[in-house]
Amino acid sequence: MRIVCPFCGERELGEFTYLGDAKPLRPAAGGSEDEVFDYVYLRDNIAGETSEHWYHGGGCRAWLKIARNTLTHEISSVEPAAGVGARQVAK
């Protein structure tokens, strides 16, 4: 599998680290134990299109949000992830 980094161009999968599902939102500080448990342990294992966070450690060190089909591994979009990590590399 190859990923087209918006900063570096097309790269081998080995340059990237999968960081997890991009959709779950962390519970607010002071959230209940049930909310934290659900966030950490109760995740859907989606068969099909999903959004994921990946880190380009072997290149520009950007955090990326990738839309990928988990059945075919086809990547439909790659964009900088929102937040602190994205602001560090986007200029």
N, C-alpha and C positions, 0 to 999 in steps of 0.2 A: 504494500500500500504506500502511496506517495501523497504528501500533503502540500498544497500550494500555500505557502506562508505569504500573507499580504506584504511583508517587509523583505523577505529573502527570495521569494519565488519557490519553484517546485523543489521539494526535499524528500529524502528517504524517511520512512517511519521511525527509524532508529534515533533520529535527532529529537524526537518528541516524547513526552511523557504524558500518559493519560491521567487526568486528575479527577474525573468523575462527571456525573450528571450535572448539567448546567441549570436545571430547572428548580430543584428544591431550594427554598429560602430558609436560612438559619433562623431559628426562633429568636425573638427579642431577648435581650438580657433580662434575666429574672423570669424567663418562661418556665412553665410547669415541667416537672420531670417527664410527664407523658408526652409533651410536645418535643422535648429533647430526644427521648427514646424513639419516637416516630421518625424524627429527622435523621438520626444516626442509623437505625436498624431497619426501618420499614420502607424500602425502596422498591419501585417497580422495575422489573427486568423486561424492558421493552423490546419486542420483536418488530423492527421496522424503523421508521424515521425518529431520530432523537437528537437532542442538543447536548454537546459534551464540552467540557473544559480540557484543553491540552496545553502543555507548556513546551515552548521551543528552546530547550536547554542546550541543544547542540548548534544553535544559531544565534538569533537576535535576543533570546531570553524573553520573548513576549508570551503573555497568556493569551490563548486564542479560544474563541467559541466556534465549534465546528458542528454543523448539521450533517449527520451521517446515518445511513441505513445500516442497522446492525445485522441484517440478513445478508446483504450483498457487499457491505463495506463501501458502497458508493458515497462519496462526499458531495453534498449539494451546495454547501457554502462554508467559507472560512472568513472570520472577521476578528478584529481585536476584541478581547473580552472587556467589558465595562469595569471600571473600578481602578484601584490604585495601580495594579500591575500594568494595565493598558496605558495609563497616563505616563508611566516611566519610560516606555519605548516610543509612544506616538509623539511626534514633534511637529 
